[in-house]
Amino acid sequence: MTSHDQLHDSGQAENTKPNYTLRRIKFAAAIIGFVSSVTLLFTWHVTDRHMAWLVAGIYILTGLWLVVRFAPRD
């Protein structure tokens, strides 16, 4: 049983409210990271391969997070 199941089974899930401020901060950080990384990928002349991989990784991770965040939940 996961901690989420235990929280739901104990009846405390109805009393807790989602932390919308934290959600907004995470969303803003993901958008800023996504836009800045895509801007760097298109405008930056690569001189250091390690930094290029870091920027590409941030781009991919933030893009995937945004896709999963806004995917339909059927």
C-alpha positions in Angstrom: 0.0 0.0 0.0 1.4 3.3 -1.0 1.4 6.5 1.1 -1.3 7.9 -1.2 -3.5 4.9 -0.5 -2.9 5.2 3.2 -3.8 8.9 3.1 -7.0 8.1 1.1 -8.0 5.2 3.4 -7.5 7.2 6.6 -10.1 9.8 5.4 -7.6 12.7 5.5 -7.7 13.2 1.7 -11.0 15.1 1.9 -9.5 17.6 4.4 -6.3 18.5 2.5 -6.4 21.1 -0.2 -4.0 21.1 -3.2 -1.2 23.5 -2.9 -2.0 25.8 -5.9 0.9 28.1 -5.1 3.4 25.3 -5.4 1.7 24.1 -8.7 2.0 27.6 -10.1 5.6 27.9 -9.2 6.5 24.5 -10.7 4.5 25.4 -13.9 6.3 28.8 -14.2 9.7 27.2 -13.6 8.9 24.6 -16.3 7.8 27.2 -18.8 10.9 29.4 -18.1 13.2 26.4 -18.4 11.5 25.3 -21.6 11.5 28.7 -23.3 15.1 29.5 -22.3 16.5 26.2 -23.3 14.8 26.2 -26.7 16.0 29.8 -27.2 19.6 28.7 -26.3 19.3 25.6 -28.6 18.4 27.8 -31.6 20.7 30.8 -31.0 23.7 29.5 -29.2 26.9 28.6 -31.0 28.1 25.5 -29.3 31.6 25.7 -28.0 31.3 23.3 -25.1 29.6 19.9 -25.8 28.8 19.3 -22.1 26.8 22.5 -21.8 25.0 21.7 -25.1 23.9 18.3 -23.6 22.8 20.0 -20.4 20.6 22.5 -22.4 19.2 19.8 -24.5 18.4 17.7 -21.4 16.6 20.6 -19.8 14.7 21.1 -23.0 13.6 17.5 -23.2 12.8 17.1 -19.5 10.7 20.3 -19.3 8.9 19.5 -22.5 8.1 16.0 -21.4 6.9 17.3 -18.0 4.6 19.8 -19.7 3.2 17.1 -22.0 2.5 14.8 -19.2 1.0 17.6 -17.1 -1.5 18.6 -19.7 -2.2 15.2 -21.2 -5.8 14.1 -21.1 -6.6 11.8 -18.2 -9.0 9.3 -19.7 
